[in-house]
Each structure stands twice: as C-alpha cells, then as structure tokens.
Amino acid sequence: MKNNSNHILVIIFLLFFQLQGNSQNTDCGTDYIHNYRMQTDALYRNQLLILESQIEAKPQNQENIQSKSTLYNIPVVVHVIHIGETIGTGTNISDLQIQQAITGLNNRFRNVSGNGVDVEVEFCLASIDPSGNATSGINRVNGTSISNYQTNGITPTGNPCVGGLETAVKDLSRWPTSDYYNIWVVSEICNGSFVGYASYPVGGLYDGLVIVSTSMTSNSGTLPHEMGHGFFLYHTFNGDGGNVNCPLDNDCSVDGDHVCDTPPHKQGDCGLTNPCTALGVWDNSRYNYMAYCPLVNRFTQGQKDRIRATAVIAPRASLLTSQGCGVSGTNEINSSNTILIFPNPAQNMIHVTVDAALIGTNFELYDPMGKVVLSGKLSSENSLIELSSLSGGIYLFKMDGDLKQPIMVIKE
C-alpha cells in the first residue's frame, strides 16, 4: 500500500511539472523593480509617463497599422554569466539549450501552437557583433569574480538581498542596447527570490532581461513573459495591490494592464470564472503569457498592438534597423512617414532617419519645461543632430508635418 501511495505521489509530482512547462512562473521580479524605481527615480518615472503617452496615441490609427503590419526582427545577444562550470553543465548552459529557448520564445510570439494571435515579432540570435565580426550571439563569462555572485546570484536594482551588484554583473558582458536586446542568463536572482525580470523600455546601458539558467528552456514560459515586459506589457493583473483588490477598469486603455481585451483580475484568480468582472473573454487573461496562471497559451490582439507600437518608438525603434543579424532588423516599417532616432539614450549625437517625404521638415527639441533648446531642418534621410551643448536628461523631439506625437530623447 505504501509503494502504491509513493507511485501516486510521483505521478502527481510529474504532472505538476508538466503543467509548469506551459505556465508563467510566479517569481517575476519586474514589478518589484519597477515599483521601486517609480518611487525613487524621477527620471525613470518621467520616461515611463512620456512613453506611455506615446503608446496610448498609437492605437488611434490602429486599423491602418494592422493593414500594413510586417514582421519585426529583433537581434538578441545572450550573456551566460556562469559560476565556472564547463559548457553544457550547471549554470553554463549549452548553445543548443539557448537556441531551443529562442525557438520557444519565437513560437509563442508567432502563435505557432497557441490560441492567441501572431504578434509578428521574431528574435534572432545575433550573427554580427558590435565590431562587425561573426558571432554565435552567445557570450560566456565566469561571474565568480563579482562579490557574492557565486553564493546568491545577481541582486536586482533596489533589492536588499546580498548578491552580485546588478551593474557589476552586467558589465562583465553587455552589447549596445541600440542594436541588440541583451539577455543575461544567471545562476540565481537574489538567492532564488525570482526566476526572471526585465527592464521596461526606457533604454540605458543595462536595458534588457535577466533570467535564471534553469528557466532558459524551450518549454518555460519565463522568457516570453519577461520579453513581454521588455516590450511594455504589464501583468494582466496589474493594479491588484498584491492580489488584494480587483484592478480599476474605468478606462481599459489606461487602467489595469492598459490593454482592453484582457479582463482585469487578481493575481491568484485562475479559475473558470473571473471574480472581478463578467465582461470580456476571461480566457484571454487566465491563459495569457503575462498572467501567473497555468497552461498559458496566448498574447491577444490588444497586446500585439501595444508591443508593435512600442517597437517603433525609442528606445526600441533602433533595434528594427540594427545589422546585428546580418540584415536590417526589419525589411520595411510599413507606416507612413516613418522616423527612427538612435542611439537613444545618446551621449553627444543622435541619428534621425526619416522617409524621403520628410526631407526638409523642421524639427524642434524641447526640455521638460516646454522650452525649445534645439531646432533645425532635416536635410536628408539620415541626419545627425549634435546634443553636446545639452545637459543630461529627457527631451521631446517634434517635427512639422505628419508626425503628431513627440518622441522622447534621452541624453546621458
């Protein structure tokens, strides 16, 4: 009888982990870091507010965007920060495991076997490094030189745990965020507190996502979940006060997760009905890659719209023209009067790339007080604008003509 009980327990144990393979891990650190920075970092808070206003303006012309959508290709580089093992063992995971994880990521974004929509975004391991040399898109660095990394892993911004300082760990291997999306594979995050976290799209030297080596697999939901954050998706339960209250839903475009086809719910609500509302398609939330529920299988049309709107606004826009995968990241950005600004954040200069129809257009750069600090005219499809006379901070780039919304420019 005892042996039968043990067999039943083993079967239940295995079934649990099979379900977890298609679920979101409940240990995402993105909210923790985001909330900390919103409270303590005025620059970060202002950047997010400006970006949010730009994103909210995009769907006003959504019918046109959908009819002209095209595949966006995003170059990624994977930095394996291991603790001294040989390749393919322990935290120093194999090239094959990484390649399979990227395939799993793409399958979810392209809705290969899900019940959602094709986001029309693919991620390619970089084939050309920042110096123009051939690369596998995978870098390996022993992280034991960083104090406390071997015992506790990486410490996210604002977390009191004793691990390796985030900037120090990322400094071991990082590529320009204007041309590559950085993925750091680490041994642990805060001694096991989280399995992943990502930067919302505000740019900077350390922009990207962090994931533990055991979750960097083809069947884990962690990588697509964190990449969703990287392209400005919130959790579907955003605003629940830590699984306490139903999120506000007075205006679905600005409340909750800012997406209208994912009904608001509390983090732990994963059952047959949604205790927060009877409106909307409940499966769009409880089976969503941005939820914490089991058996997730979808991004929605609303999330696709938000991801793609984010992709064509700084700082993500420059990834679409990156040569990191050997060709321009996107063959064509099919929207009228396209404008790309990169690098962003920038130091002393920005490149402004526009359609031929916008050559000769006047531009102005405003400071946060609304004062014009730079102005001029775009003389070609690729113009250089000097920022050396400006102090570090956030500015808004505006043009005459068809460009309705200002673009946030960050000077470091």
N, C-alpha and C positions, 0 to 999 in steps of 0.2 A: 504493500500500500504506500509505503514511504517512497519507493522508487517511482511509482506512478505519479505521485504528487510532485516529485522533483522534475519529472519529464514535462508535466503540465506547466510548471513554473518556467522551465527553459523555453517552451513554445511561446508562452506569453511574453517572455523577455525578448525573444527574436522577433515576434510580431511587432512589439513596441518599436524596435529599432528599424524595422522595415517601414513603418509609418513615418518615423522621424526623417527618413531619407527624402521624403517629399514634403516636409514641413519646414516652417520657419523656426529656427532655434530662438528660445525666449531670452537669450542673453545678448541682445544687441545694445551696444554702448552709445549709439548715435544720439539718442535723446538726452542721455546724461550729459554728454559733452556739449551738445547744442544748448541746453538749458543753462549750463554753467557759463558759457560764453555770452549768451544773451544777457545775462545778469552782470557780467564783469567786463565785457569788451564792447565799448561803444562803437568802435569801427566795424566790428563784426556785425553788430546789431543793425547798423545803418546799411551795410552792404546787403544784408538779407532783406531788409524792408524795400530797398530800391529794386533788387532782383525780383521780389515778389510782385511789385507793381508792374514790372515789365512782363512777367509771366501772365499776370491777370489780363493784360491788354491783348495778348496774342490770340486767344480763342475768339475774339470779336470777329475775326475773319477766318474762322475755322473751316468753313465749307471750302474756301479757296485753298487753304493749307492741305486739307485732306485730298482734294482732287489732284494736287500737284506734288504729293509726297514722294520721296525717293529714299533709297536705302542709305543710311548714315553709317559709315565705318569709323570706328574709334580705335586708334592704336593703344595697346596697353603694354606695360612692362611689369614683370613680376620679380620682385626682390625677395629672395628667400633668406631670411635672417635666422640661420640655424645655430645650434649650440655645439658644433664640432663633429657631428656625425658624418659618415661617408654618404655620398649621394645615393638617394633611394632608401635611406633608413632614418627612422626617428623624425625629427623636425626638418631634416634636409630632404624634403620630398622629391621624387623623381620628376624628370621632364615630362614623362608620359602622364603622370597624375595631374600635373599642371595643365597640360594640353587637353586632357579629358575634362578638367574643371572648366576651362574656357569654352569647350564644346557644349557642356551642360548649361553654362551661362547663356550662350547664343540660342540654344534650343528653347530656353524659357522666354527670352526676349522675342524670338521669332515665332513662338507658339507652335513649335513642331509637334508636340503631343499634349498640349494643354487645352483648356476650354475658354481661353480668352481671345485676345487679338494679337496680331503680328505688329509689334512695335516698330518694325523696320529699322532696327539698330543692331549692328553686329560689332563684336570686339575682336580685333586681330592681334595676336602676339607680334610685337614689333620685329621687323626684319632688317631695319636700318637703325643704328644707334645715333646719338646726337652728333657724333663725329663723322657720320656718313659711312661707317663700316658695317659689314654684315653682322647680324646678331640673331640669336635664338629668341630674344625677348625675355630671357630669364637670366637674372644675376644672382649669384650665391655669395653670401658673406657670413663669416663666423661672427656672431654677435656677443660672444663671451667677453670681449674687451670692454663692453659697456657695463658699468657697475650695476649689479642686481638683475641684469637681464637673464642670466642663466637660471636663477632661482625663481624669479617672479615674472619674467617676460617684460613686455612693454607697459609703461604707465601712460594712459591717455591724458590729454590736457585736462587739468582741473581735478584729477582723481588723486586721493590721498594715499593710495597704495604704494608700497615700496617696490618699484620695479625699475627697469631701464627708462631713462628720460626719453620721451617720445621723439623730440627733435634729434637727440644724440643717436638713437637707433635708426631713424630715417636718414640721417646724414651719412650713414655707412654706405647707402646706395639709394640714390634718387635721380631721376631724369627730369628735364624741364617740363613743367606742368602745362606749358603752352602747346606742346607737341605730343605728349604721352600722358595717358592716365596711369598713375602709379598704383600698383597693388603690392602691399607689403605682407608677406606670409611670415608669421612669427610663431615662437614656441608657445607663448601664453599671453593673455592680456590681463594684466592686473591679477596675477596668480589665479587665473581661472574664473575671474568675475564675468568676463564677456567672451563671446566667440568671434565677434567682429564689430567694427564701427567704420563709419565713412564721414568724410567732410561734405557738408552741403556745399554747393558750387559758389564759393567766394574766392577761389584761386589761392595763390600764395605758394611758397616753396614746398610746403608739406601737404599739399592737397592730394587726396586720393583715399583709398580704403585700406584697412588693416583687417586681416583675417588669420585665425589660428590654423596651423598646418593640418590639423585633423578635420577641419571643415572645408579645406580647399580640395573638394572632390566633385565628381560629375553629378552625384545624386544628392548633394547637400543644397538646401535652399538658402544657405547663408550668403553665398556670393551674389546671386541675383538680388537678394534682399538689400544688401549693402550697396550694390551698384544702383539700385533704385534710389536710395538716399543720395548717392553721388550725382544723380540727375534730378534732384529736388523733389522726390516723392517722400511724403511723410508716412508714418504708420497709419493704417486705416482707422485705428482707434485714437488718433491724435486728438488731444484735448480732453481725455477721460480722467485726468487728475490722478493717474496711477491706478487705474482700474476701479475708480471710485464713482465717477459720475458719467452719465451719457454726455458725449460731446455736444456742444451747441450746433444747431443746424438751421439757423435763421436764413443764412445765405450760404449755400453749399460751395460757392466759389471762393469764399474767404473763411469759412468755419471748418472745423474738423481737419480733414486732410486736404482741403481745398480742391477736392475732386467730387463731381456731382453724381457719378454713377457708382460710388462706393458708400453705401449707407453707413452712418455713424454708429459706432458700438463701443463697448468697453473691451479692454484687452482680453479679458477672460471669456467673453461671450463668443462661443463657437458652436452652439447647439443648433437645433433645427429651426428655431425662431430667434429673431433679434429682439431682445427686451427693450431696446432703445427706440425702435421705430418699425412700423409695418410697411413703410414706404420703400421703394427701390427694390433691387434684386439682391437679396441677402447673400446669395452665393458669391456675388462679386466682392464682398468683404471677407466672409469667413474662409473662402478658398483663395484669398489673394496672397501674392508673394510678399506683400507688405504687412500682413497680419501675423499673429503668433499662433494661429490655428493649425491643426494637422491637415495633411492631404491638399496642400495648396497647389494651384494649377493655372493661375492666370494673372495677367495685367489686363486692365479694362481700357476701353476707348478713351475715357477721360484721363487715365494715367498716361496713355500713349501721347495724347495731345500735350500734356504737361512736360513729359520727357523731351519731346521733339521741339517744343517751344524753348526749353532750357538749352537744348543742343545748339541753337543758332544765336544765343545771346552769350556775351562774355561772362565768365571766362571759358565756357565750354566751346564756344564757336571756333576758336583757333584749332581745336582738335580735328575739325572737319576738313581743314586744308593741310594737315600735317602730312609729311612724307614718311612717317615712321613705319608704315607697312609697304613702302616701296612705290606707292602711288598716292595721289591726293586722297585724303580720307573720305571724301565724297565726290562722286563724279560730277554732280550738279546739285546745288541747293536751289530747288525749284520754287522760289518765291520771288515776286517782283522786287526790283531794286534792293538786292542783297547787299549787306555791308558786314564786313568782318574786321574786328580790331584785335591785334595781337602784337607782342605778348601782352597779356592782361591778367595779373598785375605786371606793370612795367617799371623800369628804372628811369631812363632818360629819353626814351623814344618809343613811339608806337607806330605800327604799320596799319594803315587803313586801306582795305581792299574793297572796292565797290564795282557794281556793274557799270558798263560803259555809259549807260543812260544818266548816271550821276556825276560824270566828269564835269567839272566847272561849278559844282554845287558849293555853296558857302557852308562853313561849319563854325560852331562855337563850343567852347569848353567852359562849363560853369562850376564854380565851387559850391560847397554845401549851403552857402548863404544865398545862392542865386546870382552871384556876381560873375560876369564874363571875364575869364582870366586868359583865354587864348581864342583867336579867331583867324579865319583864313579861307582859302578856296582849295578844293581838291582838284589838282591839275592833271591827274592820271588815274588809271585803275588801281595803281598801287602807290599810295602817298606816304611819306614819312613825316611825322609830326614830333617836334622836339618838346620834351617835358622838363628839361634840365632846370628851367627857371622856376618850376613849381615845387612847393614843399610836398612831402608825403601825405597821402590822404585819398579821399574819394571825390571824383569829379563826374560830371554828366556831359556826355558828348551828344550834341544835337546838330541836325542838318536841316537845310531847307528842302523843299520838295516832298517826296512821298514818305520820308521817314518820320513817322508820327511819334514814336516813343524814344526818349533819350536812352543812351547806352551808358552804363556805369563803367568808368575807367578808374583803375586803382593804381596810384603811383606809390611805389615802395620807398 
